[in-house]
């Protein structure tokens, strides 16, 4: 298993994504950790992508609404 990506999630939380598709989420100060299986990580990625798409569409609508006023 090889680490492919790391991210600071804020408020002391770190996420590590591995080449297996699994993710480790850890809070260093408390030692709390959670392993997410690949299927859960895939679902989380889909949710984030959907949110980003919805925001981009909203921003585009708002941009054009301002131009027409």
SERO-4910 file (N, C-alpha, C, O; in steps of 0.05 Angstrom, whole numbers):
BEGIN
 pado doro    nc1    nc2    nc3   cac1   cac2   cac3    cc1    cc2    cc3    oc1    oc2    oc3
  Unk    A     17    -23      0      0      0      0     18     25      0     36     27     16
  Unk    A     12     43    -19     29     67    -22     11     92    -19    -11     93    -30
  Unk    A     21    111     -4      7    137     -1      8    152    -27     29    156    -39
  Unk    A    -16    161    -37    -17    176    -62    -24    205    -59    -17    222    -75
  Unk    A    -37    211    -37    -46    239    -32    -51    244     -3    -60    226     11
  Unk    A    -45    268      6    -49    276     33    -63    304     33    -57    320     16
  Unk    A    -81    308     53    -94    334     54   -100    342     83   -106    324    100
  Unk    A    -98    367     89   -105    378    114   -135    385    113   -142    402     96
  Unk    A   -151    373    129   -180    378    129   -189    400    147   -212    407    148
  Unk    A   -170    411    162   -177    432    181   -184    421    209   -190    397    212
  Unk    A   -183    438    228   -189    432    256   -174    407    266   -185    392    282
  Unk    A   -149    404    257   -132    383    266   -135    356    252   -122    337    259
  Unk    A   -152    355    232   -157    330    217   -139    328    192   -136    348    178
  Unk    A   -128    305    187   -112    299    164   -124    275    149   -135    257    162
  Unk    A   -123    275    123   -132    253    107   -109    242     90    -94    258     79
  Unk    A   -107    216     88    -87    203     71   -101    184     53   -115    166     62
  Unk    A    -97    187     27   -108    169      7    -87    150     -3    -64    159     -9
  Unk    A    -93    125     -5    -74    104    -13    -80     93    -40   -103     95    -50
  Unk    A    -61     81    -53    -65     70    -80    -85     47    -81    -93     39   -103
  Unk    A    -93     37    -58   -115     17    -57   -142     29    -59   -162     15    -62
  Unk    A   -144     56    -57   -169     70    -57   -180     75    -29   -200     88    -25
  Unk    A   -166     64     -9   -174     68     19   -164     95     29   -145    106     18
  Unk    A   -177    105     50   -169    131     62   -167    128     92   -184    116    105
  Unk    A   -147    140    103   -143    142    132   -148    171    139   -136    190    128
  Unk    A   -167    176    158   -173    203    168   -164    203    197   -173    185    213
  Unk    A   -147    222    205   -135    222    231   -135    249    244   -131    270    231
  Unk    A   -140    250    270   -137    274    286   -114    270    305   -116    255    324
  Unk    A    -92    284    299    -67    279    313    -69    283    343    -58    267    359
  Unk    A    -82    305    351    -82    311    380    -97    291    397    -91    289    421
  Unk    A   -116    277    386   -132    258    401   -124    229    394   -131    210    409
  Unk    A   -110    225    372   -104    199    363   -127    184    350   -125    161    343
  Unk    A   -149    198    346   -173    187    334   -168    181    304   -158    199    290
  Unk    A   -174    157    295   -170    150    267   -194    135    256   -208    121    271
  Unk    A   -199    138    230   -220    123    217   -209    115    190   -198    131    174
  Unk    A   -212     89    184   -206     78    157   -231     77    141   -252     66    150
  Unk    A   -230     88    117   -253     86     98   -246     67     76   -224     69     64
  Unk    A   -263     47     71   -258     29     48   -261     43     22   -273     65     20
  Unk    A   -250     32      1   -251     44    -26   -279     52    -34   -283     73    -45
  Unk    A   -299     35    -29   -326     41    -37   -336     66    -24   -350     82    -36
  Unk    A   -330     70      1   -338     94     16   -323    119      5   -334    140      3
  Unk    A   -298    115     -1   -282    137    -12   -293    145    -39   -296    169    -45
  Unk    A   -300    126    -56   -312    132    -82   -338    147    -79   -343    166    -94
  Unk    A   -354    139    -60   -379    154    -55   -374    182    -46   -387    201    -55
  Unk    A   -355    186    -28   -347    213    -19   -337    230    -42   -344    253    -44
  Unk    A   -321    219    -59   -311    233    -83   -334    241   -101   -335    264   -111
  Unk    A   -354    224   -105   -377    230   -121   -393    253   -109   -403    271   -123
  Unk    A   -397    253    -82   -411    274    -68   -397    301    -72   -410    321    -78
  Unk    A   -371    301    -68   -356    326    -71   -358    336   -100   -361    360   -104
  Unk    A   -356    319   -119   -358    327   -147   -385    339   -153   -387    359   -168
  Unk    A   -406    326   -143   -433    337   -147   -436    365   -135   -448    382   -147
  Unk    A   -426    369   -111   -427    395    -98   -412    416   -115   -422    438   -119
  Unk    A   -388    409   -124   -373    427   -141   -387    434   -166   -388    457   -175
  Unk    A   -400    415   -179   -415    420   -204   -439    438   -198   -444    457   -214
  Unk    A   -453    433   -177   -476    450   -170   -467    479   -164   -480    498   -172
  Unk    A   -444    482   -150   -434    509   -145   -426    523   -170   -432    547   -174
  Unk    A   -413    509   -188   -404    520   -214   -428    529   -230   -428    551   -242
  Unk    A   -449    513   -231   -473    520   -246   -487    545   -233   -495    563   -247
  Unk    A   -488    545   -207   -500    568   -193   -484    594   -198   -496    615   -204
  Unk    A   -457    591   -197   -441    615   -202   -444    625   -230   -444    649   -235
  Unk    A   -446    607   -249   -450    614   -277   -477    628   -281   -479    648   -295
  Unk    A   -498    617   -269   -525    630   -271   -524    658   -258   -535    677   -270
  Unk    A   -511    661   -236   -509    687   -222   -493    707   -240   -500    730   -241
  Unk    A   -472    697   -252   -456    714   -270   -472    725   -293   -472    749   -298
  Unk    A   -487    708   -306   -503    717   -329   -527    734   -319   -536    752   -334
  Unk    A   -538    728   -296   -560    745   -285   -550    773   -280   -565    792   -285
  Unk    A   -526    777   -271   -514    803   -266   -510    818   -292   -513    842   -294
  Unk    A   -501    803   -313   -496    816   -339   -521    826   -352   -520    845   -367
  Unk    A   -544    813   -348   -569    820   -361   -583    843   -346   -602    854   -357
  Unk    A   -574    849   -321   -587    871   -306   -574    897   -310   -582    917   -298
***
